[in-house]
């Protein structure tokens, strides 16, 4: 993969959006958290696998999402990834298996792998699997991935609600590979396409996976102040939607709200209230327990570092 010079515009992106992306440092920790949370949550879809392996996938995924011990998950996920690789080798056109592998590779790379080279390699595999699934399920969208932003956006506009899992899976994997290649401005220039995927998801099914697409968009809008091309007001509204859509049960939404919006606006009162509420909550929630445990760990760290931040 070629790295681009800082001043180079990429024809595949929206020029006005790209110009705002090029001048800042990509905040790795921000995207890693969100990519991981979305990827882990996304693996719960019942349609991910064929009939022969559907029950196994659901059982293993349930075990991951219901765990309150992240280290156990970190130790166990590699075996599941190898299993999925083997199943795909026997059924290479199974979109369900491809999406399942993409999402778990992305979750593992973003949440549990620190070594940059290895994380990049795993994120690349996640995105490759997502693209293969896209090509199986939606040939026009597959062809649009590498086209200019305007053509990609036009194709996304034609997607309907029977492809929710595909849109979610592709968006998550794409964001993960951008994060893993954080020094590659060609990759960063693809962010408008990722936003388009998640905006489409909020249009089609705003409650999909506890409204996590809003959480993702909240972070993306709150990475930079308005003067540098960010949109904190949009970010705030997106985070509030994410909290409302999950009925407050996804503790990662208020945690990221505090980390990105409240800190960006230097709003310590909001920052501390959100994080203290997260720490006071019971993390055990069907389909969200692991995410919530990780959110509470982050909330505790943010409260401590906030003493020096504000």
ABEGO torsion letter per residue (X at the ends): XBBBBAABBBAABBAAAAAAAAABBBBAAAAAAAAAAAAAAAAABAAABBAAAAAAAAAAAAAAAABABAAAAAAAAAAAAAAAAAAAAABAABAAAAAAAAAAAAAAAAAABABAAAAAAAAAAAAAAAAAAAAAABAAAAAAAABBAAAAAAAAAABBAAAAAAAAAAAAAAAAAAAABAABAAAAAAAAAAAAAAAAAAAABAABGGGAAAAAAAAAAAABBAAAGBBAAAAAAAAAAAAAAAGGABAAAAAAAAAAAAAAAGBAAAAAAAAAAAAABBABBBGAAAAAAAAAAAAAAAAAAAAAAX
